[in-house]
Amino acid sequence: MASKILHKFRRKVKKHNTTEETVEDFPERSELDDDTEGLSARLSGTLSFGDVDVPDENCTQIAAANNDSDFLQSFESGGIEYTESLWGELKHCNMLTKQLQESWKKSKGNHIVEKLIFEVTSANVVQDSSSKYVAYTIHVIKSGSFDDHKALIIRRYTDFAKLNEKLHKHFKEEMSNVVFPKKIIRKNFTHETIAKRSRAFEQYLQHIHSIADICRSKVFLEFFYLNDLKASQGLLRGGMCEDAIETLLNALHLQQKLGSWDAEHLLFTQASISLCYQELDRLEEAQAYCEQALQTIDNQENHPLLVPLLHSNIRVSWKIAKDKRQSEARLQQLQESGIDVLNQPSLKEYLIKDFLD
């Protein structure tokens, strides 16, 4: 019996020695096993992305520390302080997917840069009784935000040439290095020439709009919307309100996108849109634009459009059962200050006058 026990003991000792020799004889295998465990630990768990502020090497070192026997021993023996510290580094190193998405959403709006883009969308050869020319349709688009307001202009080469001449006259230094497309005698209507000029006009407008003094100038702004305002005034005189509204809304969108500071042109646009909607019995929209026009006038009590707009707003508000007491009170104040509020031209009479220049 004792011999059997001794025999079993010798076999276990021999087996144990053989295992130790195997590990020592093949050290690469031990390293490979450890690395495999580390790789498994690094790939398991929550999907994460490296933080910009923390290099990837730090994350690898922390993950490798999890496989270290000392770390496991510390964890098993209650090494709470060391474990919490390491977990804090892990949280700093890796952001959870949900946190990353929330952070991206918050920062998304802060990095969007809004700018205007001038794009030639079509070019048509026009033949009238006296001349033949190319009409370029240019859309003004605000990038970096949702832009659902269409704003476009239709101009020919001579319109751009006149603009360039005026800008050189008023902004010699700023325009000294600006090259304008030359006028050519032949091949004006070939596809190649039209395509080249379309691209040149886009670059020209983009460049001069990038010059602060020019993009805020009256010469530049009126190139875009003054023609529309004059055309809409002619349509108002002819009673063509539906056509006038489309032109006026386009002019309004151009003024808003270009950041026009001309309050008189903006006021004329808003008041004219309100008048057109009144003529078409679209009173809700008429009242809304009438309110906008009154806000544009602000505290200019002597403005000739103030009284006609107040009368118009009171009348339309009464028809749609909207509160009109504020406009009535302001009209009463004007009357008490000595302004004749009863013998004033109507809104339509004022808007069809020749005051646009």
Secondary structure, DSSP 8 states (H G I E B T S, - for coil): -HHHHHHHHHHHHHHHHHHHHHHHH-HHHHHHHHHHHHHHHHHSSS-EEE-TTS-HHHHHHHHHHTT-HHHHHHHHTT-HHHHHHHHHHHHHHEEEHHHHHHHHHHHHTTS---EEEEEEEEEEEEE-SS-EEEEEEEEEEEETS------EEEE-HHHHHHHHHHHHHH-TTTTTT-------SS-TTSHHHHHHHHHHHHHHHHHHHTSHHHHTSHHHHHHHHHHHHHHHHHHHHTT-HHHHHHHHHHHHHHHHHHT---HHHHHHHHHHHHHHHHHTT-HHHHHHHHHHHHHHHTT-TT-TTHHHHHHHHHHHHHHTT---HHHHHHHHHHHHTT---SS---HHHHHTSS---
